[in-house]
Amino acid sequence: MKTNISLWLIDESEYILSIIELKNGQEICGYLDELHKRDQRVIAVDIEAEFNLHCYGEHLCLVQIFDQNNEIIIDPFRFKDRSDLKRIFEKRDLLKIMYDSSSDAALLENVYGINLLSVLDLRPAVALLNYPKQSLSNVLGEELGIVSMNKKKFQKYNWMRRPINKAAIEYAMDDVRYLFRLKEKLFDKLSDNGLMDTYLLHNLMIQDGTNNKNKKAKYEKAKGYNRLDKGMKPIFKEIFNLRDTFAKRINKPPNFVFSNDNLFKMCRDNIHERDFVEQGINPKIEEDIRFEILNRFTQIMQNRH
């Protein structure tokens, strides 16, 4: 198996020798065959994604795998055929150790039609053990003494960008490199506290979607929505969805078009003046689109009066 990453993927002149990139469906099949020959039934998995931060929509940007022998990355942008990625995520006889997999599973299912199967999510173990700070970085620090030096630098990294910064790939790999060791630590504690059966149940509930049966629409999850007057909620929904339409048109995050704070304030305080709307629209948007947004938003608010 080749042990380098293409220059297209990283922005350094040298290879990252310790990480293998799977570039096509044939290489993914070869990797899975190799795991089978080694009787390796467990891997650690994580993904990096774009969630309306640098452009419109949700996008799978990088897949990281660690199998205790190899460090693997997959660039989803190379794969037009999603069945290639499904081979890993939907493989039932391959256990995937992950941390807080719910949002990853939702992205894979809603955007790519991929079902994330056979997951061992360590996040509910951390919750049951009542760790004071339950992010992966905090738990790794507490249990294994591992501290990420680049966490703040790459928290809002643009994973849509190509080539990817070499240090960003190394940072992303840290989310899978230590999951096997963390699993052993957490399982020992769960057993010592008589919580193993409860953990296994919680893990199964995450996978079968028990905690997400009543999925909320995006506008319902917006900060402040539940505090709105009942009569304003339909208005908020209309403007929220309209903003989403404009964001998609210009390929920018919705918050770039008209901030979440201004959107909530407009509906909470029942503001229908054009000046408020005009000042809230991002001035970097082309003038003709800004004018259209101004008219549409103002019309919705004024129709209420």
Buried (B, 14 or more C-beta within 10 A) or exposed (E): EEEBBEEBBBBBEEBBEEBBBBBEBEBBEEBBEBBEEEEBEBBBBBBBBBEBBBBBBBBBBBBBBBBEEBBBBBBBBBBEEBEBBBBBBBBEEBBBBBBBBBEBBBBBBEBBEBEBBBBBBBBBBBEBBEBEEBBBBBBBBBBEEBEBEBEEEBEEBBBBEEBBBBBBBBBBBBBBBBBBBBBEBBBEBBEEEEBBEBBBEBBEEBBEEEEEEEEEEEBEEBEBBEEBEEEBBEBBBBBBEBBBEBBBEBEBBBBBBBBBEBBBBBBBEEBBEEEBBBEBBBEEBEEEBBEBBBEBBBEBBEEEE
